[in-house]
Amino acid sequence: MDTKYAVVHTAEAHAALETFVEEDIPVAAPVLVASEFSGPPLPNNQKGSEPYTDDEISITWEKGEAQPAAFRDKWFAIAFAAQFVAVSTTAMVVASTISWAELFSSTESDSTTSNNDYGGDDGVSQEQAAPGIAFWVSIIGISVLVAPVLSIFSMGLMSKNAIGMITASLWFSIILCGLVAVFSIFVAPLVGIIYGIFTICLVSYLKTVKHRIPYAASNLKCSISVLKSNLGLGLVAIGSMIGLVGYILSWAVAFMFTMSLDVMKDNTGDDNDLSPLGGFVACSFLLSFYWTHEVLRNIVRATVSGVVGHWWFVPAEAASFCSTAVMGSATRASSYSLGSIAFGSLIVAVLHLIRNTLHNARNDRNGGILRCIAACILAYIEAMVQYFNKWAYVYVGLYGYDYIESGKRVMNLFKQRGWNVIIADNLTNRLLGIMSLTIGILTGLCTLLVTFFVEEFESKQGWLGVGFFIGFVIGIVLSGIFMGLLSSAVDSVIVCFAEAPQEFNDTHPELAQEMNQTWKDAWPDVVGTVIVGLGGGLGVV
C-alpha cells in the first residue's frame, strides 16, 4: 500500500524560508516527515498534497513498500548465470585434462634442482630454508582468530565513543597530511606545498563539519547495533569472498587455456597479437571478471540493507546470529533480486572495461591525449554510477524493487532532500578505513609475537617479516569485511531514517531520540524534525 507523509510548516517558518530565498542563499526543498513531534502519518487512502496557504505549506513524500516475492530483471540474472557457468565449466574441463601428479612432481624436481644450484642442502643456510608447515599454520591460524576478535572489539569501542573516534579520525588525516607536507618540502618542494594546501583544507573541513559529527555518530551507532545483533552477516560476506576467490581461480584457468588456442592468435603479425576473435574473447573474459566481482560484492550490500529493514521495522526478526532477517535477506538478494543487482553491476563492469582498455592504450601515439582524457572522464562517470548504485541497492534490499524503479526512487530521494547530498558515510568511512588499517597492523604484530615464543622459529629471523606481512594482509581483509558491512548499514540507516522515522521511534525509541536530537543540534535553525535537505544533505559531510 502507498503511504504519504504530510509536511506542515508554520507561517513563521514560511517567512524564514522567504527571507533565505530573497538573500539568494541556496535552500533545498523542505521535507518534513512524520515523527513523534509532528503527529501520525496520514491515512493510506489520502494522497496528494495539501493546498498551499499563508499559514502552512504541504509537500508529500512517497514511502517505499515491500514488493511481493518475484524474480525481477530476470534476463540479466539469466545472462549472469550463463557466463558464470560457461567460465566454471571451461575451468573444470581444463582441470580434468591436467595430470596433477606430474605437475607436483615436476615442481618438487625444480625445487630440488634449485637447492642443488646453491650447493645442495648443506649449502643453504637455516635462515634461507623455508619454514615448515607449523609456521604457516600458526601464522594463518592466529590471524584468522585475532582479526575478527579485534573487529568486534572495535565495534564496541566505536559504539561507546563514536563522536570522539570520528573526530580523532579527522585529526589523524590532518596530522598525517601535515607530516607528509613537512618531509616533502625538503625533497620535493612542489609536493610539499600541495600537501600543505591539503592540510589547510582538511583543517577548514573539520571546522565546517564539527557540529555535524554527533549526527554521523548516531548513524554509526545504529549500524553497529544492527551488525552486533546479526553477526551472521559476517558469514555472508566471508562466503561471498570465498566464492570470489574460487571464481578467480576458475577464471584464470579458463582464460589461460582459451587464449592459448591457435585460433585466438594473429598468425600474420607478431606472436603476441590477438586475432579479432581473440580480442573479442579476451574482452568477454575481462567483462565476466568485472561483472562477477561487482555482483558478489553488491549481493552483500543488498543483504545488509534487507537486515537493516527488518531491524528497523520488525526488530524481533533481526535479533540473533543467523536471524530470520539474515537468512531471508541473503536468499532474496541471491535469487529474486539477483537480476536487479546484475543489471546495475553490468553497467559498472562495462564502464570499467572501457576505461581499462583506454588506459592500456595510452602509449599509442595516435590520439594518445584524447584517450587519456576519455579515460579520466570515464573514471569519473564510473565513480558516479557506483555512488548511485549503492543507494539503488539499498532500495533493492529494503523493498525488493527492480533496478529501474530503485533508481527512480534514488533520484526522487535526492531531488526531495536536496541535490548536494553528501552523506554521513563520508565521515564514518574515514573512521572505518583507519580502524581496518589499525586492526591489520595489530594482527601482524600478534603473528610476529607468536614467532618469538615458538622455538622452531627462533633461527628463522628472515621469515619473521613474512609472517608479519601475512598477518597484516589477513587482518586487513577480515576487518575490511566487518567495516564494509558497517558502511553498507550506515547507508541503509540513512534511507530508513528518511523514509520511516515514526517506525524507528516505535521500535527503537532511545536511538530515535538521540538521532532526532543530534539532527536538531546539527541544523538548529531549521523548523521541524528529522530530515531536511540542507547544505549537508541527508546526513553529514
Buried (B, 14 or more C-beta within 10 A) or exposed (E): EEBBBBBBBEEEBBEBBEEEEEEEEEBBEBBBBBBBEBEEBBEEEEEEEBEEEEEBBBBBBBBBEEBEEEBBBBEBBEBBEEBBEEBBEBBEEBBEEEEEEEEEEEEEEEEEEEBEEEEEEEEBEEEEBEBEEEBBEBBBEBBBEBBBEBBBEBBEBBBEEBBEBBBEBBEBBBEBBBEBBEEBBEEEEEBBEBBBEBBBEBBEBBEEBEBBBBBBBBBBBBBBBBBEBBBBBBBBBBBBBEEBEEBEEBBEBBBEBBBEEEEBBBEEEEEEEBBEEBEEBBBBBBBBBBBBBBBBBBBBBBBBBBBBBBBBBBBEBBBBEBBBBBBBBBBBBBEBBBBBBBBBBBBBBBBBBBBBBBBEBEEEEEEEEEBBEBBEEBBEBBEEBBEBBBBBBBBBBBBBBBBBBBBBBBEEBBBBBBEBBBBBBBBBBBBBBBBBBBBBBBBBBBBBEBBEEEEEBEEBEEBBEBBBBBBBBBBBBBBBBBBBBBBBBBBBBBBBBBBBBBBBBEBBEEBBBBBBEBBBEBBEEBBBBBBBBBBBBBBBB
